[in-house]
Amino acid sequence: MFYRLARPALFTLNPERAHGLAIAALRAMPRRPAPPGGPLETTVAGLTFPNPLGMAAGFDKDGEVPDALLGQGFGFVEVGSITPRPQAGNPKPRLFRLAEDRAVINRMGFNNGGAPAAAARLAARARQGIVGINIGANKDSADRIADYAQMTQVMAPLADYLAVNISSPNTPGLRALQDEGALGALLDAVLEARGGAGPPVFLKVAPDLEPADIDAIARIALDRKLGALIVSNTTIARPPLRSRHKEEAGGLSGAPLKDLALQRLRDFRTATGGALPLVGVGGISTAEDAWQRIRAGASLVQLYSAMVYEGPGIARRIVSGIEHRLRRDGFATLAEAVGSE
Ligand SMILES: Cc1cc2nc3c(=O)[nH]c(=O)nc-3n(C[C@H](O)[C@H](O)[C@H](O)COP(=O)(O)O)c2cc1C
């Protein structure tokens, strides 16, 4: 209700300024994670999530407000992407609201305060609730695989899971790490840096993949026993859009990504035969969207763009809508509903 009233004013601001205000407002919010033992509790990659709805990476890039986001009803929060060294990102403007399309285009370019600052901040929080740390490489790095290994070493002790992000379209060449040879070498370096006792490693992929890429990624992820695949990041594709910002370069997210991200989830479900947990993300804005993703094979779901349009109340609305659908369709547990379509 409050967000509906505030939104017209927020939307007169440029999107980055509005995002800064959202982070500032969240700082003042309660920091209680959802209590354990509810009807949507689910275990994925050895972690017990109070509910399956997460805040996707990119909202809290520097790990400033994970506990406040958990306090809004999210079952988990993925902070980042964080790179070894601080980095300014691309020149502004680099974030665009496509209100008529319920979409966002961004070419932020991994703007973040760097690993030492984020690690200090995350080390200072009380460890409650599930917080994943999404790691990236610096744009000017001479050895990107070494960046991921270094990030793993620094962040593993602070993370409930690590998300290896090789799917941002805004760091030139980054997505080439999804290619078969490079991906194996990257994951071997990350898993070695993590050691035997570290948190599970999730891999976040782009939606813009060919069938052969999907099979190769699935094979490598299964072989390396990853904790989960996060499907997907923003798209460089441009389905028909109405907004005046539709020609901006960058990654598209929100409603126009929904069908593509759902299709990719189904592709990865087929390619992995259900043997690897999937996190569904892209264009989810209602409980029905989340439920469809779960039925298509997602053990967990995430959102970002819908929060821009709906405000933080979206987490509780979607979680209670999933709970309703679980009961309505006669499933005893969330895990039973996963992939049941
Ligand atoms: C402004 C913005 C910044 C983002 N930054 C990151 C990032 O740093 N790392 C990452 O893995 N994904 C990032 N994402 C992608 C989201 O995590 C998510 O995969 C994508 O937006 C699709 O979900 P949505 O349609 O619910 O927004 C970003 C998205 C947006 C809109």
The ligand as an SDF file (V2000), in Angstrom:
LIG
                    3D

 31 33  0  0  0  0  0  0  0  0999 V2000
   19.7910   -3.5530  -12.3160 C   0  0  0  0  0  0  0  0  0  0  0  0
   20.1400   -4.9950  -12.3390 C   0  0  0  0  0  0  0  0  0  0  0  0
   21.3890   -5.4030  -11.9110 C   0  0  0  0  0  0  0  0  0  0  0  0
   21.7270   -6.7650  -11.9190 C   0  0  0  0  0  0  0  0  0  0  0  0
   22.9580   -7.1310  -11.4660 N   0  0  0  0  0  0  0  0  0  0  0  0
   23.2700   -8.4600  -11.4160 C   0  0  0  0  0  0  0  0  0  0  0  0
   24.5240   -8.8750  -10.8920 C   0  0  0  0  0  0  0  0  0  0  0  0
   25.3370   -8.0880  -10.4370 O   0  0  0  0  0  0  0  0  0  0  0  0
   24.7870  -10.2120  -10.9000 N   0  0  0  0  0  0  0  0  0  0  0  0
   23.9090  -11.1410  -11.3770 C   0  0  0  0  0  0  0  0  0  0  0  0
   24.2050  -12.3450  -11.3450 O   0  0  0  0  0  0  0  0  0  0  0  0
   22.7080  -10.7570  -11.8610 N   0  0  0  0  0  0  0  0  0  0  0  0
   22.3750   -9.4500  -11.8900 C   0  0  0  0  0  0  0  0  0  0  0  0
   21.1460   -9.0760  -12.3690 N   0  0  0  0  0  0  0  0  0  0  0  0
   20.2250  -10.1040  -12.9300 C   0  0  0  0  0  0  0  0  0  0  0  0
   19.1650  -10.5510  -11.9320 C   0  0  0  0  0  0  0  0  0  0  0  0
   19.7600  -11.2060  -10.8290 O   0  0  0  0  0  0  0  0  0  0  0  0
   18.1730  -11.5260  -12.6140 C   0  0  0  0  0  0  0  0  0  0  0  0
   18.8770  -12.6800  -13.0480 O   0  0  0  0  0  0  0  0  0  0  0  0
   17.4740  -10.8990  -13.8200 C   0  0  0  0  0  0  0  0  0  0  0  0
   17.1790   -9.5370  -13.5870 O   0  0  0  0  0  0  0  0  0  0  0  0
   16.1750  -11.6310  -14.1830 C   0  0  0  0  0  0  0  0  0  0  0  0
   15.2480  -11.5850  -13.1230 O   0  0  0  0  0  0  0  0  0  0  0  0
   14.0240  -10.5080  -13.0690 P   0  0  0  0  0  0  0  0  0  0  0  0
   13.3250  -10.5840  -14.3870 O   0  0  0  0  0  0  0  0  0  0  0  0
   13.1830  -10.9540  -11.9110 O   0  0  0  0  0  0  0  0  0  0  0  0
   14.6560   -9.1900  -12.8290 O   0  0  0  0  0  0  0  0  0  0  0  0
   20.7890   -7.7200  -12.3770 C   0  0  0  0  0  0  0  0  0  0  0  0
   19.5220   -7.3000  -12.7950 C   0  0  0  0  0  0  0  0  0  0  0  0
   19.1800   -5.9640  -12.7870 C   0  0  0  0  0  0  0  0  0  0  0  0
   17.8150   -5.5420  -13.2520 C   0  0  0  0  0  0  0  0  0  0  0  0
  1  2  1  0
  2  3  1  0
  2 30  2  0
  3  4  2  0
  4  5  1  0
  4 28  1  0
  5  6  2  0
  6  7  1  0
  6 13  1  0
  7  8  2  0
  7  9  1  0
  9 10  1  0
 10 11  2  0
 10 12  1  0
 12 13  2  0
 13 14  1  0
 14 15  1  0
 14 28  1  0
 15 16  1  0
 16 17  1  0
 16 18  1  0
 18 19  1  0
 18 20  1  0
 20 21  1  0
 20 22  1  0
 22 23  1  0
 23 24  1  0
 24 25  2  0
 24 26  1  0
 24 27  1  0
 28 29  2  0
 29 30  1  0
 30 31  1  0
M  END
$$$$
